Amino acid sequence: MRSAHAAWRGAGRPAAPICTTSFWFALGPDARERLDAYARRYLAVFGDAAAQALAARCVAAGEGAVRTALGQLRDAGADECFLVPTTADAAELDRLRALLG
């Protein structure tokens, strides 16, 4: 985020940029498997090997991992984060709501 702020200032922009990001997450008993399958399926457009490698970098599976990712983004200076569930099951939003309080 620091480089975004530096580039923004370098371009002569008067106000700070709004830094927004997102990540896929999975909660519940099958979180790791669901996140892996979702990421590989979504990233398959890049080919099997790339999809496997990129999917392995998706780590927000489980409550602890989601909390860690959010903390890292906060510490990096993110202003907003969109959390993208890896299932259409509405219970996932209930789990997220419970996690976030």
N, CA, C and O atoms as a DFTB+ gen file, in Angstrom:
404 C
 N C O
     1  1       0.820      -1.183       0.000
     2  2       0.000       0.000       0.000
     3  2       0.873       1.260       0.000
     4  3       0.489       2.308      -0.519
     5  1       2.053       1.120       0.598
     6  2       2.952       2.279       0.634
     7  2       3.310       2.747      -0.769
     8  3       3.387       3.947      -1.031
     9  1       3.531       1.787      -1.676
    10  2       3.890       2.172      -3.041
    11  2       2.718       2.864      -3.735
    12  3       2.928       3.772      -4.538
    13  1       1.494       2.449      -3.436
    14  2       0.320       3.117      -4.010
    15  2       0.246       4.558      -3.502
    16  3      -0.030       5.480      -4.270
    17  1       0.491       4.740      -2.224
    18  2       0.455       6.093      -1.662
    19  2       1.570       6.958      -2.252
    20  3       1.357       8.132      -2.556
    21  1       2.762       6.372      -2.412
    22  2       3.884       7.130      -2.980
    23  2       3.593       7.520      -4.433
    24  3       3.853       8.654      -4.837
    25  1       3.058       6.591      -5.207
    26  2       2.733       6.881      -6.600
    27  2       1.652       7.961      -6.683
    28  3       1.702       8.836      -7.547
    29  1       0.696       7.891      -5.793
    30  2      -0.393       8.863      -5.752
    31  2       0.165      10.265      -5.497
    32  3      -0.176      11.225      -6.189
    33  1       1.033      10.355      -4.481
    34  2       1.662      11.647      -4.172
    35  2       2.536      12.105      -5.333
    36  3       2.554      13.287      -5.676
    37  1       3.261      11.164      -5.936
    38  2       4.125      11.476      -7.065
    39  2       3.359      12.020      -8.258
    40  3       3.904      12.776      -9.062
    41  1       2.107      11.639      -8.371
    42  2       1.267      12.124      -9.461
    43  2       0.627      13.467      -9.120
    44  3      -0.128      14.027      -9.914
    45  1       0.939      13.977      -7.929
    46  2       0.419      15.279      -7.536
    47  2      -1.009      15.271      -7.040
    48  3      -1.662      16.314      -7.001
    49  1      -1.494      14.118      -6.665
    50  2      -2.876      14.038      -6.151
    51  2      -2.921      14.606      -4.739
    52  3      -2.059      14.277      -3.924
    53  1      -3.893      15.443      -4.427
    54  2      -3.906      16.105      -3.118
    55  2      -4.341      15.213      -1.948
    56  3      -3.783      15.325      -0.857
    57  1      -5.297      14.354      -2.151
    58  2      -5.806      13.508      -1.065
    59  2      -5.227      12.100      -1.192
    60  3      -4.791      11.692      -2.269
    61  1      -5.228      11.373      -0.099
    62  2      -4.713      10.002      -0.107
    63  2      -5.641       9.097      -0.920
    64  3      -6.849       9.332      -0.963
    65  1      -5.088       8.064      -1.563
    66  2      -5.935       7.121      -2.300
    67  2      -6.726       6.243      -1.333
    68  3      -6.353       6.088      -0.170
    69  1      -7.791       5.689      -1.817
    70  2      -8.533       4.690      -1.048
    71  2      -8.036       3.332      -1.530
    72  3      -8.191       2.986      -2.701
    73  1      -7.443       2.574      -0.629
    74  2      -6.865       1.274      -0.977
    75  2      -7.864       0.164      -0.641
    76  3      -8.191      -0.071       0.522
    77  1      -8.330      -0.499      -1.674
    78  2      -9.342      -1.542      -1.558
    79  2      -8.795      -2.841      -2.122
    80  3      -8.079      -2.844      -3.123
    81  1      -9.136      -3.931      -1.479
    82  2      -8.722      -5.245      -1.958
    83  2      -9.823      -6.246      -1.642
    84  3     -10.876      -5.888      -1.114
    85  1      -9.565      -7.498      -1.970
    86  2     -10.527      -8.558      -1.668
    87  2      -9.783      -9.870      -1.562
    88  3      -8.635      -9.983      -1.992
    89  1     -10.439     -10.854      -0.991
    90  2      -9.901     -12.208      -1.034
    91  2     -11.020     -13.223      -0.861
    92  3     -12.058     -12.956      -0.255
    93  1     -10.759     -14.411      -1.425
    94  2     -11.676     -15.530      -1.248
    95  2     -11.471     -16.093       0.141
    96  3     -10.356     -16.103       0.663
    97  1     -12.561     -16.564       0.740
    98  2     -12.449     -17.201       2.049
    99  2     -13.383     -18.395       2.113
   100  3     -14.334     -18.515       1.341
   101  1     -13.083     -19.264       3.048
   102  2     -13.948     -20.409       3.324
   103  2     -13.924     -20.667       4.827
   104  3     -12.863     -20.652       5.451
   105  1     -15.084     -20.900       5.392
   106  2     -15.224     -21.212       6.811
   107  2     -15.977     -22.530       6.940
   108  3     -16.553     -23.014       5.966
   109  1     -15.977     -23.098       8.109
   110  2     -16.698     -24.340       8.330
   111  2     -15.793     -25.554       8.242
   112  3     -14.585     -25.435       8.038
   113  1     -16.399     -26.731       8.398
   114  2     -15.592     -27.954       8.519
   115  2     -14.802     -28.337       7.270
   116  3     -13.763     -28.986       7.389
   117  1     -15.250     -27.967       6.104
   118  2     -14.546     -28.349       4.869
   119  2     -13.886     -27.138       4.200
   120  3     -13.731     -27.096       2.980
   121  1     -13.509     -26.172       5.007
   122  2     -13.025     -24.893       4.487
   123  2     -11.829     -25.052       3.545
   124  3     -11.847     -24.506       2.442
   125  1     -10.812     -25.774       3.949
   126  2      -9.594     -25.896       3.137
   127  2      -9.900     -26.528       1.782
   128  3      -9.453     -26.035       0.747
   129  1     -10.654     -27.609       1.793
   130  2     -10.982     -28.306       0.555
   131  2     -11.833     -27.432      -0.364
   132  3     -11.625     -27.409      -1.577
   133  1     -12.790     -26.714       0.219
   134  2     -13.673     -25.860      -0.578
   135  2     -12.915     -24.694      -1.197
   136  3     -13.117     -24.368      -2.367
   137  1     -12.042     -24.069      -0.415
   138  2     -11.252     -22.960      -0.949
   139  2     -10.342     -23.442      -2.074
   140  3     -10.237     -22.789      -3.112
   141  1      -9.688     -24.578      -1.871
   142  2      -8.807     -25.127      -2.912
   143  2      -9.570     -25.408      -4.201
   144  3      -9.132     -25.021      -5.285
   145  1     -10.714     -26.084      -4.078
   146  2     -11.497     -26.449      -5.261
   147  2     -12.015     -25.198      -5.977
   148  3     -11.965     -25.117      -7.204
   149  1     -12.501     -24.247      -5.225
   150  2     -13.027     -23.010      -5.818
   151  2     -11.923     -22.265      -6.560
   152  3     -12.100     -21.861      -7.710
   153  1     -10.786     -22.088      -5.896
   154  2      -9.682     -21.339      -6.502
   155  2      -9.167     -22.036      -7.755
   156  3      -8.930     -21.379      -8.769
   157  1      -8.991     -23.350      -7.705
   158  2      -8.516     -24.081      -8.903
   159  2      -9.507     -23.946     -10.046
   160  3      -9.107     -23.742     -11.192
   161  1     -10.793     -24.058      -9.749
   162  2     -11.822     -23.936     -10.787
   163  2     -11.828     -22.522     -11.380
   164  3     -11.886     -22.363     -12.599
   165  1     -11.769     -21.518     -10.544
   166  2     -11.795     -20.129     -10.995
   167  2     -10.545     -19.791     -11.804
   168  3     -10.626     -19.097     -12.817
   169  1      -9.407     -20.276     -11.362
   170  2      -8.128     -19.941     -11.984
   171  2      -7.754     -20.862     -13.145
   172  3      -6.695     -20.687     -13.749
   173  1      -8.597     -21.833     -13.464
   174  2      -8.302     -22.794     -14.536
   175  2      -8.103     -22.114     -15.886
   176  3      -7.479     -22.687     -16.779
   177  1      -8.619     -20.912     -16.043
   178  2      -8.455     -20.171     -17.283
   179  2      -6.969     -19.966     -17.603
   180  3      -6.619     -19.774     -18.767
   181  1      -6.097     -20.004     -16.603
   182  2      -4.663     -19.820     -16.799
   183  2      -3.923     -21.121     -17.076
   184  3      -2.700     -21.117     -17.215
   185  1      -4.649     -22.235     -17.159
   186  2      -4.032     -23.543     -17.368
   187  2      -3.892     -24.278     -16.045
   188  3      -3.863     -23.672     -14.974
   189  1      -3.808     -25.595     -16.147
   190  2      -3.801     -26.430     -14.934
   191  2      -2.637     -26.134     -13.993
   192  3      -2.841     -25.984     -12.788
   193  1      -1.425     -26.048     -14.526
   194  2      -0.257     -25.832     -13.666
   195  2      -0.339     -24.479     -12.962
   196  3      -0.079     -24.384     -11.763
   197  1      -0.697     -23.449     -13.699
   198  2      -0.809     -22.119     -13.100
   199  2      -1.940     -22.081     -12.086
   200  3      -1.806     -21.471     -11.025
   201  1      -3.047     -22.725     -12.404
   202  2      -4.181     -22.747     -11.478
   203  2      -3.782     -23.416     -10.177
   204  3      -4.129     -22.934      -9.099
   205  1      -3.059     -24.516     -10.263
   206  2      -2.594     -25.213      -9.057
   207  2      -1.686     -24.302      -8.237
   208  3      -1.855     -24.176      -7.024
   209  1      -0.729     -23.671      -8.899
   210  2       0.231     -22.816      -8.198
   211  2      -0.454     -21.599      -7.575
   212  3      -0.167     -21.244      -6.432
   213  1      -1.346     -20.967      -8.315
   214  2      -2.043     -19.794      -7.797
   215  2      -3.011     -20.172      -6.681
   216  3      -3.118     -19.457      -5.684
   217  1      -3.708     -21.283      -6.841
   218  2      -4.660     -21.725      -5.817
   219  2      -3.949     -22.017      -4.503
   220  3      -4.513     -21.798      -3.432
   221  1      -2.727     -22.505      -4.575
   222  2      -1.968     -22.807      -3.361
   223  2      -1.673     -21.541      -2.553
   224  3      -1.392     -21.619      -1.357
   225  1      -1.735     -20.397      -3.194
   226  2      -1.481     -19.126      -2.508
   227  2      -2.728     -18.579      -1.798
   228  3      -2.646     -17.593      -1.067
   229  1      -3.868     -19.218      -2.015
   230  2      -5.111     -18.816      -1.361
   231  2      -5.146     -19.487       0.011
   232  3      -5.269     -20.708       0.098
   233  1      -5.042     -18.723       1.053
   234  2      -4.841     -19.306       2.380
   235  2      -5.944     -19.000       3.396
   236  3      -5.854     -19.455       4.536
   237  1      -6.969     -18.254       3.027
   238  2      -7.984     -17.832       3.993
   239  2      -9.044     -18.912       4.194
   240  3     -10.219     -18.723       3.882
   241  1      -8.596     -20.042       4.722
   242  2      -9.496     -21.153       5.023
   243  2      -9.507     -21.359       6.530
   244  3      -8.492     -21.720       7.127
   245  1     -10.657     -21.129       7.134
   246  2     -10.782     -21.274       8.578
   247  2     -10.742     -19.927       9.272
   248  3     -10.240     -18.941       8.731
   249  1     -11.280     -19.905      10.482
   250  2     -11.403     -18.654      11.219
   251  2     -10.064     -17.973      11.471
   252  3      -9.934     -16.766      11.270
   253  1      -9.078     -18.731      11.905
   254  2      -7.778     -18.150      12.206
   255  2      -7.136     -17.523      10.989
   256  3      -6.561     -16.438      11.073
   257  1      -7.229     -18.200       9.857
   258  2      -6.620     -17.692       8.630
   259  2      -7.322     -16.427       8.133
   260  3      -6.665     -15.511       7.638
   261  1      -8.638     -16.370       8.260
   262  2      -9.371     -15.169       7.840
   263  2      -9.006     -13.999       8.756
   264  3      -8.781     -12.884       8.286
   265  1      -8.949     -14.258      10.063
   266  2      -8.546     -13.191      11.000
   267  2      -7.131     -12.695      10.691
   268  3      -6.876     -11.491      10.696
   269  1      -6.225     -13.620      10.426
   270  2      -4.846     -13.243      10.112
   271  2      -4.786     -12.388       8.854
   272  3      -4.109     -11.361       8.832
   273  1      -5.491     -12.807       7.807
   274  2      -5.490     -12.056       6.548
   275  2      -6.039     -10.647       6.755
   276  3      -5.475      -9.680       6.242
   277  1      -7.124     -10.527       7.496
   278  2      -7.701      -9.210       7.753
   279  2      -6.752      -8.336       8.570
   280  3      -6.636      -7.137       8.313
   281  1      -6.082      -8.923       9.542
   282  2      -5.114      -8.180      10.338
   283  2      -3.936      -7.703       9.498
   284  3      -3.459      -6.581       9.667
   285  1      -3.473      -8.549       8.602
   286  2      -2.363      -8.161       7.727
   287  2      -2.771      -7.014       6.807
   288  3      -1.990      -6.091       6.574
   289  1      -3.976      -7.075       6.293
   290  2      -4.452      -5.993       5.430
   291  2      -4.618      -4.693       6.208
   292  3      -4.270      -3.620       5.714
   293  1      -5.143      -4.790       7.410
   294  2      -5.275      -3.598       8.260
   295  2      -3.892      -2.995       8.523
   296  3      -3.697      -1.786       8.402
   297  1      -2.938      -3.855       8.885
   298  2      -1.586      -3.379       9.183
   299  2      -0.906      -2.786       7.954
   300  3      -0.061      -1.898       8.076
   301  1      -1.271      -3.274       6.773
   302  2      -0.684      -2.755       5.525
   303  2      -1.328      -1.444       5.098
   304  3      -0.826      -0.764       4.203
   305  1      -2.437      -1.089       5.734
   306  2      -3.077       0.185       5.426
   307  2      -4.270       0.104       4.495
   308  3      -4.679       1.120       3.933
   309  1      -4.840      -1.083       4.317
   310  2      -6.027      -1.203       3.467
   311  2      -7.190      -0.443       4.091
   312  3      -7.409      -0.492       5.301
   313  1      -7.924       0.254       3.245
   314  2      -9.105       0.979       3.707
   315  2     -10.357       0.111       3.689
   316  3     -11.238       0.258       4.536
   317  1     -10.426      -0.796       2.717
   318  2     -11.585      -1.676       2.562
   319  2     -11.110      -3.049       2.117
   320  3     -10.077      -3.195       1.463
   321  1     -11.899      -4.050       2.493
   322  2     -11.648      -5.406       2.012
   323  2     -12.991      -6.071       1.749
   324  3     -13.854      -6.128       2.625
   325  1     -13.152      -6.569       0.541
   326  2     -14.346      -7.317       0.169
   327  2     -14.052      -8.792       0.370
   328  3     -13.121      -9.330      -0.228
   329  1     -14.839      -9.445       1.205
   330  2     -14.662     -10.866       1.476
   331  2     -15.559     -11.651       0.524
   332  3     -16.772     -11.445       0.496
   333  1     -14.966     -12.542      -0.246
   334  2     -15.676     -13.269      -1.287
   335  2     -15.816     -14.736      -0.865
   336  3     -14.826     -15.467      -0.834
   337  1     -17.035     -15.169      -0.542
   338  2     -17.232     -16.558      -0.124
   339  2     -17.041     -17.521      -1.288
   340  3     -17.247     -17.164      -2.448
   341  1     -16.650     -18.731      -0.966
   342  2     -16.409     -19.748      -1.988
   343  2     -17.563     -20.736      -2.092
   344  3     -17.405     -21.848      -2.595
   345  1     -18.711     -20.317      -1.614
   346  2     -19.916     -21.134      -1.710
   347  2     -21.123     -20.217      -1.792
   348  3     -21.079     -19.074      -1.337
   349  1     -22.198     -20.723      -2.373
   350  2     -23.451     -19.979      -2.424
   351  2     -24.325     -20.279      -1.209
   352  3     -25.421     -19.733      -1.089
   353  1     -23.854     -21.139      -0.311
   354  2     -24.588     -21.506       0.891
   355  2     -24.662     -20.303       1.834
   356  3     -23.631     -19.808       2.288
   357  1     -25.866     -19.835       2.128
   358  2     -26.054     -18.660       2.978
   359  2     -25.492     -18.863       4.380
   360  3     -25.213     -17.886       5.075
   361  1     -25.322     -20.102       4.805
   362  2     -24.756     -20.370       6.127
   363  2     -23.324     -19.837       6.232
   364  3     -22.844     -19.546       7.327
   365  1     -22.653     -19.713       5.097
   366  2     -21.286     -19.166       5.109
   367  2     -21.295     -17.721       5.597
   368  3     -20.380     -17.300       6.305
   369  1     -22.308     -16.971       5.230
   370  2     -22.408     -15.580       5.696
   371  2     -22.705     -15.529       7.179
   372  3     -22.252     -14.616       7.869
   373  1     -23.459     -16.495       7.679
   374  2     -23.698     -16.578       9.119
   375  2     -22.389     -16.852       9.855
   376  3     -22.118     -16.252      10.895
   377  1     -21.575     -17.765       9.309
   378  2     -20.282     -18.073       9.923
   379  2     -19.381     -16.828       9.909
   380  3     -18.689     -16.546      10.887
   381  1     -19.396     -16.097       8.802
   382  2     -18.586     -14.886       8.687
   383  2     -19.068     -13.832       9.684
   384  3     -18.257     -13.188      10.350
   385  1     -20.358     -13.660       9.785
   386  2     -20.925     -12.698      10.724
   387  2     -20.499     -13.045      12.162
   388  3     -20.139     -12.159      12.937
   389  1     -20.541     -14.311      12.500
   390  2     -20.124     -14.744      13.840
   391  2     -18.635     -14.473      14.055
   392  3     -18.229     -14.068      15.144
   393  1     -17.839     -14.692      13.043
   394  2     -16.393     -14.459      13.136
   395  2     -16.087     -12.980      13.345
   396  3     -15.251     -12.627      14.177
   397  1     -16.758     -12.124      12.597
   398  2     -16.483     -10.694      12.647
   399  2     -17.147      -9.996      13.826
   400  3     -16.770      -8.886      14.203
   401  1     -18.148     -10.669      14.405
   402  2     -18.838     -10.073      15.550
   403  2     -19.782      -9.056      15.115
   404  3     -20.457      -8.444      15.943
